[in-house]
């Protein structure tokens, strides 16, 4: 049986839509992310699949 291609996804900032997001904390408190573009800090983050060609989403 052929293997399914692995889905590739990217994390996006919910405030500015940037893909320049990093994980700054995670364990008992849960995951906390920081956007390097707008300095958003929080646990709410958007995750979306990359298009078939693998290009990252454009920032607004």
C-alpha positions in Angstrom: 0.0 0.0 0.0 1.5 3.4 -1.0 2.2 5.8 1.8 0.3 9.0 1.9 2.3 12.2 1.4 3.0 13.9 4.7 1.0 17.1 5.2 3.1 20.1 5.6 1.8 22.9 7.7 2.8 26.3 9.0 2.0 28.3 12.1 0.6 31.8 11.6 0.2 34.8 14.0 -3.5 35.5 14.7 -2.8 39.2 14.9 -0.7 40.0 11.8 -0.8 36.7 9.8 3.0 36.4 9.8 4.6 32.9 9.7 7.6 34.2 11.8 6.3 32.6 15.0 8.3 30.8 17.6 7.5 28.6 20.6 8.7 30.3 23.7 7.2 28.1 26.4 5.5 24.7 26.7 4.9 22.2 29.4 2.5 22.4 32.3 1.3 25.9 31.3 0.7 24.8 27.8 2.2 26.3 24.7 3.0 30.0 24.4 4.1 31.5 21.1 5.7 34.8 20.1 5.4 36.6 16.8 8.7 38.2 15.8 6.9 40.6 13.5 4.3 42.2 15.8 5.5 40.9 19.2 2.2 39.0 19.8 2.6 36.6 22.8 -0.1 34.1 23.5 -1.3 30.5 23.3 -3.8 31.1 20.4 -2.1 30.3 17.1 -3.3 29.5 13.6 -2.1 26.5 11.7 -2.7 26.1 8.0 -1.5 23.6 5.4 1.1 24.7 2.9 0.0 24.7 -0.8 1.0 21.7 -3.0 4.0 23.7 -4.4 5.4 24.2 -0.8 5.5 28.0 -1.0 4.9 29.7 2.4 1.8 32.0 2.7 2.3 35.7 1.9 2.2 38.1 4.8 -0.5 40.8 4.6 
